[in-house]
Amino acid sequence: MRLPVMPPVAPMLASPVHDLPLGEGLLYEPKWDGFRTIVFRDGDEVVLTSRNERPLTRYFPELIEPLRSTLPDRVVLDGEIVIVGPQGLEFEALLERIHPAASRVEQLSRSHPASLVAFDLLALDEDDVMSEPFSARRARLEKVLEHTSGAIRLTPATEDPELAREWFTRFEGGGLDGVLAKRPELPYRPGERVMAKLKHERTADCVVGGLRRQGDGPAVASLLLGLYDDAGTLHHVGVAASFTRARRLELADELEGLVVGPGEEHPWIGPAGSAEGRRPGGQTRWNAGRDLSFVPLRPEKVCEVAYDHLQGDRFRHATTFRRFRDDRDPPSCTYAQLEEVRPAELDLLFNPPPSS
């Protein structure tokens, strides 16, 4: 493979904002919830690399032929690998793809095929276009993908902030993370946070069911969060981990009195725990080799956290700690408080109905 831009390349990133940016010429795009990838094509050779610059090609064999038949012979582009199901984007199905067995990957590629949504261009033919303004790269990309559909799509884009706000609210139920804002003059800057992203955020009151220490010291690395189901089972639903060094030490002191002692019962440890409930510490291929031990805490403390959205019955990403809620009774912290968002038909993003 000999291209003007060679792998690996760190993708350009975005910084979070609390409101939709406004400005002349700003271009808005949906923020897809998938695997970020840089696509390199040189003739028959196609290489996919991940956000952390690792190879992805073998995990998505069903994309290779569509990329060969759709893209120019020599091209490098930035995009997102997604799997779309009946209820919208299925991130869990993407995680299942990172499997050591080629036979399993092949089976999943047939039962849950992936798509690629492209949104930036890094090289075309003999030209490295990363120094060109985004408006020019977008225009080139639109020509490259002018007649594509199916597995390879061009992300929608608009200069209309009201349409961007509509995308933000209407398609959340389909799994979109939010919207991105890009300046028209922006060159492609690998690994730098130079775009803006507006993401969905909600709050929930959760039971603090445990903690993990930072190294061998007393400082708290993360709080383990739980919610009760209708049967009264406490399920581990995620973590809160964004604390300053000083706050980590303060939390160690504040929570020391809740540490479960020898012989005490806890819903996440020992035979007293329900086999039905989700517990922390399960080993997967994503965390193999990591120390997942935790300090159980009596489920008597409630905290409010901010989160973006759910993945099944747990938080999709780490949450942001807001405050302790000493006014809340732990058993009242149930799944019922979480807002459900109706799935949306994502195809409407690519094929909107004609305006009246």
RODO-2510 file (C-alpha; in nm, 4 decimals, decimal comma):
residues 356
     n   res          X          Y          Z
     1     m     0,0000     0,0000     0,0000
     2     r     0,1381     0,3389    -0,1096
     3     l    -0,0935     0,6329    -0,0436
     4     p    -0,0385     1,0065     0,0166
     5     v    -0,1573     0,9435     0,3745
     6     m    -0,0448     0,6125     0,5217
     7     p    -0,1755     0,4211     0,8246
     8     p    -0,1969     0,4612     1,1100
     9     v    -0,3666     0,8001     1,1514
    10     a    -0,5263     0,9256     1,4725
    11     p    -0,8728     1,0631     1,3900
    12     m    -0,9625     1,4267     1,4532
    13     l    -1,1671     1,4634     1,7724
    14     a    -1,4281     1,6920     1,9294
    15     s    -1,4636     1,8709     2,2625
    16     p    -1,7975     1,8720     2,4477
    17     v    -2,0123     2,1844     2,4603
    18     h    -2,3274     2,2578     2,6589
    19     d    -2,5234     2,4270     2,3813
    20     l    -2,5287     2,4102     2,0033
    21     p    -2,2575     2,6409     1,8639
    22     l    -2,3752     2,9107     1,6246
    23     g    -2,1774     3,0888     1,3572
    24     e    -2,1697     3,1691     0,9893
    25     g    -2,0719     2,8702     0,7780
    26     l    -2,0715     2,6169     1,0629
    27     l    -2,1599     2,2728     0,9366
    28     y    -2,3569     2,0354     1,1586
    29     e    -2,3585     1,6555     1,1393
    30     p    -2,5182     1,3759     1,3422
    31     k    -2,2806     1,2197     1,5955
    32     w    -2,2873     0,8461     1,5304
    33     d    -2,2471     0,5898     1,8090
    34     g    -2,0201     0,3267     1,6582
    35     f    -1,6558     0,2410     1,5989
    36     r    -1,4565     0,5343     1,4624
    37     t    -1,2418     0,4213     1,1728
    38     i    -1,0012     0,5545     0,9116
    39     v    -1,0416     0,3725     0,5778
    40     f    -0,7383     0,3295     0,3501
    41     r    -0,7887     0,1940    -0,0009
    42     d    -0,5140     0,1343    -0,2540
    43     g    -0,6516    -0,0776    -0,5369
    44     d    -0,7726    -0,4093    -0,4003
    45     e    -0,6051    -0,3491    -0,0649
    46     v    -0,8377    -0,2095     0,2035
    47     v    -0,7302    -0,1339     0,5607
    48     l    -0,9534    -0,0180     0,8474
    49     t    -0,7927     0,1289     1,1599
    50     s    -0,9559     0,2240     1,4892
    51     r    -0,9592     0,5423     1,6931
    52     n    -0,6571     0,4149     1,8855
    53     e    -0,4848     0,3305     1,5535
    54     r    -0,5300    -0,0460     1,5804
    55     p    -0,6382    -0,2721     1,2915
    56     l    -1,0111    -0,3347     1,2496
    57     t    -1,0200    -0,4929     0,9028
    58     r    -1,0585    -0,8569     1,0068
    59     y    -1,3615    -0,7826     1,2263
    60     f    -1,5761    -0,6391     0,9454
    61     p    -1,5236    -0,8588     0,6364
    62     e    -1,8627    -0,7639     0,4893
    63     l    -1,7424    -0,4041     0,4354
    64     i    -1,4444    -0,4880     0,2153
    65     e    -1,6265    -0,5583    -0,1109
    66     p    -1,8678    -0,2617    -0,0793
    67     l    -1,5675    -0,0358    -0,0147
    68     r    -1,3877    -0,1710    -0,3217
    69     s    -1,6927    -0,1300    -0,5429
    70     t    -1,7869     0,2145    -0,4071
    71     l    -1,4675     0,4077    -0,3421
    72     p    -1,2061     0,5404    -0,5851
    73     d    -0,8989     0,3202    -0,6285
    74     r    -0,6856     0,5418    -0,4063
    75     v    -0,8544     0,7142    -0,1141
    76     v    -0,8356     0,7714     0,2614
    77     l    -1,1472     0,8730     0,4510
    78     d    -1,2743     0,9098     0,8055
    79     g    -1,6000     0,7554     0,9222
    80     e    -1,7920     0,5442     1,1705
    81     i    -1,8733     0,1750     1,1539
    82     v    -2,2275     0,1171     1,2791
    83     i    -2,4764    -0,1673     1,3004
    84     v    -2,8387    -0,0666     1,2532
    85     g    -3,1119    -0,2883     1,3933
    86     p    -3,4886    -0,2580     1,4335
    87     q    -3,4500    -0,0265     1,7337
    88     g    -3,1691     0,1855     1,5923
    89     l    -2,7925     0,1685     1,6373
    90     e    -2,6730    -0,1473     1,8143
    91     f    -2,3414    -0,0763     1,9845
    92     e    -2,3554    -0,4061     2,1727
    93     a    -2,3511    -0,5902     1,8393
    94     l    -2,0340    -0,4010     1,7447
    95     l    -1,8638    -0,5111     2,0658
    96     e    -1,9388    -0,8731     1,9825
    97     r    -1,7396    -0,8375     1,6618
    98     i    -1,4071    -0,8023     1,8413
    99     h    -1,3736    -1,1782     1,8680
   100     p    -1,0635    -1,3959     1,8210
   101     a    -1,2481    -1,6622     1,6192
   102     a    -1,2779    -1,5793     1,2484
   103     s    -1,5741    -1,8173     1,2197
   104     r    -1,7657    -1,6199     1,4834
   105     v    -1,6866    -1,2884     1,3124
   106     e    -1,8047    -1,4315     0,9794
   107     q    -2,1289    -1,5562     1,1338
   108     l    -2,2025    -1,2171     1,2908
   109     s    -2,1168    -1,0360     0,9672
   110     r    -2,4042    -1,2237     0,8031
   111     s    -2,6590    -1,2018     1,0848
   112     h    -2,5823    -0,8392     1,1869
   113     p    -2,4034    -0,6697     0,8954
   114     a    -2,2246    -0,3427     0,9559
   115     s    -2,2344    -0,0204     0,7562
   116     l    -1,9880     0,2630     0,7166
   117     v    -2,0955     0,6260     0,7505
   118     a    -1,8264     0,8528     0,6034
   119     f    -1,7788     1,2154     0,7100
   120     d    -1,4326     1,3367     0,6115
   121     l    -1,1677     1,2943     0,3418
   122     l    -0,7933     1,2770     0,4056
   123     a    -0,6525     1,1759     0,0663
   124     l    -0,7750     1,1209    -0,2886
   125     d    -0,5714     0,9753    -0,5754
   126     e    -0,2255     1,1365    -0,5358
   127     d    -0,3438     1,4265    -0,3184
   128     d    -0,3066     1,4640     0,0573
   129     v    -0,6028     1,6936     0,1313
   130     m    -0,5714     1,7187     0,5111
   131     s    -0,4471     2,0786     0,4880
   132     e    -0,7486     2,1855     0,2814
   133     p    -1,0400     2,3528     0,4650
   134     f    -1,3190     2,1229     0,5753
   135     s    -1,5656     2,2851     0,3336
   136     a    -1,3427     2,1791     0,0432
   137     r    -1,2876     1,8296     0,1803
   138     r    -1,6617     1,7881     0,2301
   139     a    -1,7293     1,8954    -0,1302
   140     r    -1,4770     1,6393    -0,2561
   141     l    -1,6270     1,3700    -0,0340
   142     e    -1,9770     1,4404    -0,1647
   143     k    -1,8531     1,3772    -0,5199
   144     v    -1,6707     1,0595    -0,4127
   145     l    -1,9861     0,9189    -0,2505
   146     e    -2,2409     1,0772    -0,4830
   147     h    -2,4100     0,7504    -0,5821
   148     t    -2,3556     0,5362    -0,2734
   149     s    -2,6229     0,3670    -0,0650
   150     g    -2,6621     0,0565     0,1440
   151     a    -2,3463    -0,0388     0,3334
   152     i    -2,1495     0,2790     0,2503
   153     r    -2,3188     0,6115     0,3205
   154     l    -2,2293     0,9791     0,3403
   155     t    -2,3317     1,1392     0,6677
   156     p    -2,5957     1,4123     0,6354
   157     a    -2,4774     1,7677     0,6950
   158     t    -2,6501     2,1033     0,7249
   159     e    -2,5750     2,4684     0,7918
   160     d    -2,9212     2,5083     0,9503
   161     p    -2,8937     2,5025     1,3336
   162     e    -3,2687     2,4365     1,3646
   163     l    -3,2376     2,1197     1,1579
   164     a    -2,9388     2,0189     1,3721
   165     r    -3,1516     2,0632     1,6843
   166     e    -3,4212     1,8486     1,5252
   167     w    -3,1664     1,5742     1,4612
   168     f    -3,0494     1,6060     1,8214
   169     t    -3,3953     1,5407     1,9653
   170     r    -3,5724     1,3337     1,7007
   171     f    -3,3080     1,0673     1,6403
   172     e    -3,1853     1,0184     1,9948
   173     g    -3,4101     0,7141     2,0254
   174     g    -3,2312     0,5631     1,7281
   175     g    -2,9013     0,5720     1,9145
   176     l    -2,7395     0,8917     1,7883
   177     d    -2,4977     1,0438     2,0403
   178     g    -2,5860     1,4022     1,9522
   179     v    -2,4560     1,6453     1,6889
   180     l    -2,1165     1,7767     1,5790
   181     a    -2,0273     2,1291     1,4684
   182     k    -1,7332     2,1863     1,2319
   183     r    -1,5816     2,5136     1,1176
   184     p    -1,5643     2,5459     0,7373
   185     e    -1,1978     2,6571     0,7400
   186     l    -1,0837     2,3685     0,9630
   187     p    -0,7936     2,1548     0,8293
   188     y    -0,7791     1,7897     0,9292
   189     r    -0,5779     1,7777     1,2525
   190     p    -0,5174     1,4174     1,3632
   191     g    -0,5649     1,3466     1,7330
   192     e    -0,6668     1,7042     1,8203
   193     r    -0,9996     1,8109     1,9722
   194     v    -1,0873     2,0880     1,7290
   195     m    -1,4548     2,0123     1,6574
   196     a    -1,7485     2,0664     1,8947
   197     k    -1,9922     1,7980     2,0081
   198     l    -2,3261     1,8436     2,1785
   199     k    -2,4252     1,5191     2,3474
   200     h    -2,7360     1,4055     2,5286
   201     e    -2,7168     1,4211     2,9054
   202     r    -2,9612     1,3212     3,1775
   203     t    -2,9351     1,2677     3,5503
   204     a    -3,0220     0,9704     3,7675
   205     d    -3,0103     0,8962     4,1390
   206     c    -2,8139     0,5762     4,2004
   207     v    -2,7181     0,3658     4,4981
   208     v    -2,3449     0,3678     4,5763
   209     g    -2,2863    -0,0053     4,6100
   210     g    -1,9080    -0,0152     4,6118
   211     l    -1,5847     0,1554     4,5171
   212     r    -1,2501     0,0807     4,3594
   213     r    -0,9262     0,2140     4,5034
   214     q    -0,6647     0,4054     4,3081
   215     g    -0,3577     0,1847     4,3204
   216     d    -0,2604     0,0621     4,6662
   217     g    -0,3593     0,3795     4,8472
   218     p    -0,6856     0,4882     5,0068
   219     a    -0,7922     0,7257     4,7273
   220     v    -1,1133     0,6335     4,5439
   221     a    -1,0738     0,5642     4,1720
   222     s    -1,4432     0,5104     4,0990
   223     l    -1,7823     0,4635     4,2588
   224     l    -1,9873     0,1576     4,1590
   225     l    -2,3488     0,2477     4,0924
   226     g    -2,6635     0,0424     4,1336
   227     l    -3,0344     0,0587     4,0535
   228     y    -3,3147    -0,1603     4,1856
   229     d    -3,5499    -0,3497     3,9574
   230     d    -3,9175    -0,4146     4,0292
   231     a    -3,8298    -0,7293     4,2238
   232     g    -3,5993    -0,5390     4,4597
   233     t    -3,2712    -0,6696     4,3115
   234     l    -2,9842    -0,4222     4,3057
   235     h    -2,8113    -0,4270     3,9645
   236     h    -2,4683    -0,2819     3,8932
   237     v    -2,5308    -0,0234     3,6192
   238     g    -2,2038     0,1649     3,5802
   239     v    -1,9375     0,3796     3,7441
   240     a    -1,8605     0,7399     3,8270
   241     a    -1,4901     0,8078     3,7948
   242     s    -1,4142     1,1726     3,7126
   243     f    -1,2720     1,3120     4,0374
   244     t    -0,9827     1,5378     4,1253
   245     r    -0,7026     1,3979     4,3382
   246     a    -0,8254     1,5936     4,6410
   247     r    -1,1829     1,4716     4,5929
   248     r    -1,0658     1,1083     4,5661
   249     l    -0,9140     1,1354     4,9134
   250     e    -1,2219     1,3107     5,0514
   251     l    -1,4454     1,0310     4,9191
   252     a    -1,2282     0,7724     5,0929
   253     d    -1,2970     0,9433     5,4256
   254     e    -1,6674     1,0032     5,3561
   255     l    -1,7393     0,6422     5,2596
   256     e    -1,5135     0,4577     5,5032
   257     g    -1,8009     0,4018     5,7464
   258     l    -2,0008     0,2132     5,4816
   259     v    -1,7369    -0,0490     5,3994
   260     v    -1,8836    -0,3981     5,4408
   261     g    -1,7046    -0,5896     5,7128
   262     p    -1,6253    -0,9620     5,7403
   263     g    -1,9416    -1,1713     5,7639
   264     e    -2,1708    -0,8907     5,6455
   265     e    -2,4015    -0,9565     5,3532
   266     h    -2,4022    -0,7549     5,0334
   267     p    -2,6137    -0,7992     4,7189
   268     w    -2,3050    -0,8156     4,4946
   269     i    -2,0934    -1,0657     4,6868
   270     g    -2,1239    -1,4176     4,8249
   271     p    -2,4183    -1,6554     4,8288
   272     a    -2,6438    -1,3859     4,9750
   273     g    -2,6395    -1,2023     4,6423
   274     s    -2,9016    -1,2771     4,3825
   275     a    -2,7763    -1,4768     4,0868
   276     e    -3,0226    -1,2791     3,8759
   277     g    -2,8658    -0,9399     3,9305
   278     r    -2,5870    -0,7747     3,7333
   279     r    -2,2723    -0,7562     3,9451
   280     p    -1,9440    -0,5689     3,8975
   281     g    -1,6221    -0,7508     3,8206
   282     g    -1,7229    -0,9792     3,5354
   283     q    -1,4298    -1,0689     3,3096
   284     t    -1,4702    -1,0137     2,9356
   285     r    -1,2273    -1,0003     2,6450
   286     w    -1,2337    -0,6209     2,6877
   287     n    -1,0985    -0,6229     3,0437
   288     a    -0,8968    -0,9466     3,0528
   289     g    -0,6047    -0,9094     3,2900
   290     r    -0,7431    -0,6033     3,4691
   291     d    -0,7944    -0,6034     3,8434
   292     l    -1,1720    -0,5758     3,8803
   293     s    -1,1860    -0,6272     4,2547
   294     f    -1,3903    -0,3754     4,4479
   295     v    -1,4691    -0,2679     4,8026
   296     p    -1,8378    -0,3383     4,8769
   297     l    -2,0281    -0,0639     5,0544
   298     r    -2,3519    -0,1022     5,2434
   299     p    -2,6158     0,0260     4,9966
   300     e    -2,7177     0,3183     5,2141
   301     k    -2,5792     0,6121     5,0166
   302     v    -2,7357     0,7744     4,7086
   303     c    -2,5645     0,9969     4,4553
   304     e    -2,6874     1,1913     4,1546
   305     v    -2,4951     1,1311     3,8319
   306     a    -2,5208     1,2651     3,4770
   307     y    -2,5268     1,0158     3,1900
   308     d    -2,5774     1,0258     2,8152
   309     h    -2,7831     0,7134     2,7430
   310     l    -2,8407     0,3524     2,8367
   311     q    -2,7051     0,0416     2,6707
   312     g    -2,9507    -0,2283     2,7640
   313     d    -2,9840    -0,2112     3,1420
   314     r    -2,6636    -0,0173     3,2174
   315     f    -2,5061     0,3173     3,1383
   316     r    -2,3340     0,3267     2,7996
   317     h    -2,0370     0,5369     2,9228
   318     a    -1,8930     0,6332     3,2591
   319     t    -2,1198     0,8802     3,4364
   320     t    -2,0329     1,2190     3,5862
   321     f    -2,0765     1,2562     3,9607
   322     r    -2,2964     1,5522     4,0557
   323     r    -2,3636     1,5271     4,4320
   324     f    -2,4692     1,2979     4,7131
   325     r    -2,8430     1,2840     4,7764
   326     d    -2,8879     1,2236     5,1497
   327     d    -3,2547     1,3093     5,1058
   328     r    -3,3132     1,0003     4,8886
   329     d    -3,4038     0,6564     5,0216
   330     p    -3,1840     0,3958     4,8406
   331     p    -3,4725     0,1548     4,7598
   332     s    -3,6389     0,4395     4,5692
   333     c    -3,3508     0,4401     4,3187
   334     t    -3,5068     0,2216     4,0515
   335     y    -3,5005     0,1872     3,6743
   336     a    -3,8402     0,3575     3,6663
   337     q    -3,6754     0,7014     3,7018
   338     l    -3,4866     0,6617     3,3743
   339     e    -3,6394     0,8304     3,0750
   340     e    -3,7117     0,6011     2,7816
   341     v    -3,6630     0,7484     2,4361
   342     r    -3,8701     0,6159     2,1474
   343     p    -3,6583     0,4634     1,8695
   344     a    -3,6498     0,6682     1,5493
   345     e    -3,6201     0,5568     1,1884
   346     l    -3,2590     0,6433     1,1032
   347     d    -3,3217     0,6102     0,7296
   348     l    -3,5029     0,9443     0,7514
   349     l    -3,1642     1,1081     0,8116
   350     f    -3,0445     0,9987     0,4682
   351     n    -3,3808     1,0248     0,2916
   352     p    -3,5818     1,3048     0,4558
   353     p    -3,9373     1,3567     0,3337
   354     p    -3,9806     1,6449     0,0870
   355     s    -4,0638     1,9749     0,2495
   356     s    -4,4127     2,1072     0,1865
***
